[in-house]
Amino acid sequence: MKPVDGVIVLDKPSGITSYRAVERVGRVFRGTKCGHAGTLDPIATGVLPVCVGRATKIAGYLASQEKEYDVFFRFGVETDTGDSTGRQIVANPGKYAQEDAVRAAVAGLVGEWEQVPPAYSAIKVAGTRAYALARQGKPVDLAGRKVKVYEARVLSWSPEGFRAFLRSSKGFYVRALARDLGSLLGVSMHVSGLRRLMSGPFRIEESIPLADLVEAGKRGEAHDLLVSIERALSGFPRREVPAEAVAAVRQGRSPGPWLEGRAGVRDGEVMLLTSGGEGPVALVTRSPSGEWKIVRGI
């Protein structure tokens, strides 16, 4: 039997949570451990990397990488969630922001700044998810978090709303922009459409709709759709190490003896591969004192 280790680049459909999407991927792979690398809201569609088997160990690394979004903001209504699934809290029918003002506001997003996450988010407040508190009508006071926007531009505008392209760091909440841009532009708005075009090394062009994955599973072909762990970590420098190093690393020993003096090995995280072609062994990094240590065994 083929090993069930790798990443499914899922094109998540609208209307289900990321948790439910992962659950359905798990059924395709007959209960193999699965986990997503970066949540998508129920309203959102697009790239949701689902890590399967040993790949669940690298989910955090994949989730920490850049994302790209295609989003539509609708004028006239503000909701408590920031998107069309929420309860209407402010309505200004027919009111909209001028195109020039919208373009200037969106362009001004580029850079590093603090964003206050929406109350309806999975961030924990004293051990409880913020969205659970918000649903109970309790006050949710979240601190701002540093985020970075690398690219932001308006794709189209009309009196109904505008469509924008965003490329951002991890931890960025598109729904929070409906609140912040609305305040800046003096008009109520919410997110009425959101599609993630990229997450780390994965793009929408290589994603597979959930329905197609399910059908592939019925034909016994779902394994062929798994992206290897090695390819999923293609952005990391890589070094091959011999069998004795693999055994040592898996026992928790430092890979230093096999990395010191190697050309091209610098500070930062490095993916170790077996020289026998058996795949990734671990992610390692050099400490400030110069010692190589294991960050994550694979």
Secondary structure by P-SEA (a helix, b strand, c coil): cccccccccccccccccaaaaaaaaaaaacccbbbbccccccccccbbbbbccccccaaaaaaabbbbbbbbbbccccccccccccccccccccccccaaaaaaaaaacccbbbbbcccccccccccccaaaaaaaccbbbbcbbbbbbcbbbbcccccccccbbbbbcccccaaaaaaaaaaaacccccccbbbbcccccccccccccaaaaaaaaaaccccccccccccccccbbbbbbcaaaaaaaaacccccccccccccccccbbbbbbcccccccbbbbbccccbbbbcccc
